[in-house]
Amino acid sequence: SSLQQLLGNIACEIGKWIYCMDFYDDLEQDKKKGQYNPLLVQAEKEALSVKQVRARFRKTIDHHVEELQRMCAFLPYGGFQAIILNVLHEGVVAVTADVYSGHFRSHRGR
């Protein structure tokens, strides 16, 4: 059904957002430890600083958040709508803001 397809698309977009947030949040730590991070590869390839690549990658992250918000607007009232909207607003939006501000990493005890 179209609802199942919508829920699948929302789940897929959340997965993309999780990967993007992990790349973004771990960037400086990965650089210090010499670990792989696709953003470091991009920075090296394009001769960008970590700050520059992060600023550019925020647009990608923000796109995923906006796409989630757009898709959630099509959810029918009732059912899982309240849970998904809570995940979107209390999870995705709040975590994105915490990662951008640096608070997320400090709350994870890293």
Residue pairs with C-beta under 8 A, 6 or more apart in sequence:
3 76
6 71
6 74
6 75
7 80
7 84
9 71
10 68
10 71
10 72
10 84
13 64
13 67
13 68
13 71
14 68
14 87
14 92
16 64
17 61
17 64
17 65
17 68
17 92
17 96
20 57
20 60
20 61
20 64
21 61
21 95
21 96
21 99
23 37
23 38
23 39
23 57
24 39
24 54
24 57
24 58
24 61
24 99
25 99
25 104
25 105
26 35
26 37
27 37
27 39
27 40
27 50
27 53
27 54
28 50
29 35
29 110
30 36
30 37
30 40
31 37
31 40
31 50
39 50
39 53
39 54
39 57
40 50
40 53
42 48
42 53
43 49
43 50
43 52
43 53
46 53
48 56
58 100
61 96
62 96
65 92
65 93
65 96
68 88
68 92
69 88
72 81
72 84
72 85
72 88
75 81
75 84
75 85
95 104
98 104
98 107
99 105
